[in-house]
Amino acid sequence: MTAVSQIRRVLLALIFFAALAAGLFLGLRHYREHRYDRLIQTAASRYGLDPALVSAVIWRESLYRADCLGSAGEIGLMQVREPAGREWAHASSIRNFEKSHLADPGTNILAGSWYLARALHRWEGRDDPAPFALAEYNAGLTHARRWAAMPGAETGAGFINAVTFPTTRAYINTILTRYRKTR
């Protein structure tokens, strides 16, 4: 066997293993991003949301990791905090709610979707309620109302420019970009 044929064999083997690794990576990524589709569809349907928006929020909040914990007490796929979970449980007539329930993907997606739907409903009089609702989801209602009251913040695009927290502005833009791509 010549040196050239040995090099060809090694290159072909490297190409094969690189393709195999890429295929595995893409397969795992697809699984990670779609394993909760049924739960997302159920929650989106219950609360009148576009499943693609719920999925985009989950992607941004946790990268589809159900065990994700935030530094301010956020839990799970949609990074729901206990007070928001309790509000959802109360509104849904769920008794005996415990913070630990938010670790369950189905419960977490329902609670987060309810919270997002409530925010979208609050801003439904705007030309594009999504930026307002996403700001509320990320930074809270008080900040969202303050930004919405700023001059030029009547439209979704103007509102995004009025957001004074760079991380919240990036949050909104990242989710909206992902949402538009996956819709």
C-alpha positions in Angstrom: 0.0 0.0 0.0 1.4 3.4 -1.0 1.6 6.4 1.2 -0.9 8.2 -1.0 -3.5 5.4 -0.6 -2.9 5.4 3.2 -3.5 9.1 3.3 -6.7 8.7 1.3 -7.9 6.0 3.7 -7.2 8.1 6.7 -8.9 11.1 5.1 -12.0 9.0 4.2 -12.1 7.7 7.7 -11.9 11.2 9.1 -14.6 12.4 6.8 -16.8 9.5 7.7 -16.4 10.1 11.5 -16.9 13.8 11.1 -20.1 13.2 9.2 -21.2 10.6 11.8 -20.5 13.1 14.6 -22.4 15.9 12.8 -25.3 13.6 12.2 -25.4 12.6 15.9 -25.1 16.3 17.0 -28.0 17.3 14.7 -30.1 14.4 15.8 -29.6 15.2 19.5 -30.3 18.8 18.9 -33.5 18.0 17.0 -34.5 15.7 19.9 -33.7 18.3 22.5 -35.6 21.0 20.7 -38.7 18.9 19.9 -39.1 16.4 22.8 -41.6 18.8 24.5 -43.6 19.7 21.4 -46.7 17.8 22.7 -46.6 19.7 26.0 -46.0 23.0 24.2 -48.9 22.4 21.9 -51.2 21.5 24.8 -50.3 24.7 26.8 -50.4 26.9 23.7 -53.8 25.6 22.8 -55.1 26.0 26.3 -54.0 29.6 26.6 -54.4 30.8 22.9 -50.7 31.1 22.1 -48.7 30.3 19.0 -46.7 27.2 20.0 -43.7 28.6 18.1 -43.6 31.6 20.5 -43.8 29.3 23.5 -40.9 27.2 22.0 -38.9 30.4 21.4 -39.3 31.4 25.0 -38.2 28.0 26.2 -35.2 28.0 23.9 -34.1 31.4 25.2 -34.9 30.7 28.9 -33.4 27.2 29.2 -32.2 25.8 25.9 -34.9 23.1 26.5 -33.2 21.9 29.7 -36.0 21.0 32.2 -33.5 21.0 35.1 -32.4 24.6 34.4 -32.3 26.8 37.6 -31.9 30.5 37.5 -30.0 32.7 39.9 -33.2 34.5 41.1 -35.1 31.3 41.8 -36.4 30.6 38.3 -37.2 27.0 37.6 -37.4 24.7 34.6 -38.0 25.1 30.9 -39.7 28.5 31.0 -37.8 29.7 34.1 -40.9 30.2 36.2 -40.5 31.7 39.7 -42.6 30.4 42.6 -44.8 33.5 42.9 -45.8 33.2 39.2 -46.4 29.5 39.7 -48.7 30.2 42.6 -50.6 32.8 40.6 -51.1 30.2 37.8 -52.2 27.5 40.3 -54.7 29.9 41.9 -56.1 31.0 38.5 -56.3 27.4 37.4 -57.9 26.2 40.7 -55.0 23.9 41.5 -54.8 23.2 45.2 -51.7 22.1 47.1 -49.3 23.7 44.7 -45.7 23.5 45.7 -42.6 25.1 44.2 -41.3 21.6 43.4 -44.1 21.1 40.9 -42.4 23.7 38.6 -39.7 21.1 38.0 -42.2 19.0 36.0 -41.9 20.0 32.3 -45.7 19.9 31.8 -46.5 22.0 34.8 -43.7 24.4 34.0 -44.8 24.9 30.4 -48.5 25.4 31.5 -47.5 27.9 34.2 -45.1 29.8 31.9 -47.6 29.8 29.0 -50.3 31.1 31.2 -48.0 33.9 32.4 -47.0 34.8 28.9 -50.6 34.7 27.6 -51.7 37.0 30.5 -49.0 39.5 29.5 -49.9 39.3 25.8 -53.6 39.9 26.7 -52.6 42.9 28.8 -50.8 44.5 25.8 -53.3 43.4 23.1 -54.2 47.0 22.3 -50.7 47.6 20.9 -49.8 47.1 17.2 -47.5 44.2 18.2 -48.1 43.0 21.8 -45.2 40.5 21.8 -42.3 42.9 22.6 -44.3 44.3 25.5 -45.3 40.9 26.8 -41.8 39.6 26.5 -40.4 42.6 28.4 -43.0 41.9 31.1 -42.0 38.2 31.2 -38.3 39.1 31.5 -38.2 42.3 33.6 -41.6 42.5 35.2 -44.8 44.5 34.7 -43.5 47.6 36.5 -40.6 48.0 34.1 -42.7 47.1 31.1 -45.2 49.8 32.0 -42.5 52.4 32.6 -41.0 51.7 29.2 -44.4 51.7 27.5 -45.1 55.2 28.9 -41.9 56.6 27.3 -42.2 58.9 24.3 -42.1 56.9 21.0 -42.9 53.6 22.7 -46.4 53.3 21.3 -45.4 50.7 18.7 -43.6 47.4 19.3 -40.5 48.7 17.5 -40.5 51.9 19.5 -41.1 50.1 22.7 -38.0 47.9 22.1 -35.9 51.0 21.6 -37.4 52.4 24.9 -36.3 49.4 26.9 -33.5 50.7 29.1 -32.1 47.2 30.2 -29.8 46.0 27.4 -30.3 42.4 28.6 -34.1 42.7 28.3 -33.8 44.4 24.9 -31.5 41.5 23.7 -34.0 39.0 25.2 -36.9 40.4 23.3 -35.0 40.6 20.0 -33.5 37.1 20.4 -36.9 35.5 21.1 -38.7 37.4 18.3 -35.9 36.5 15.8 -36.2 32.8 16.8 -40.0 33.0 16.7 -40.1 34.4 13.2 -37.7 31.8 11.9 -39.6 28.8 13.3 -43.1 30.0 12.6 
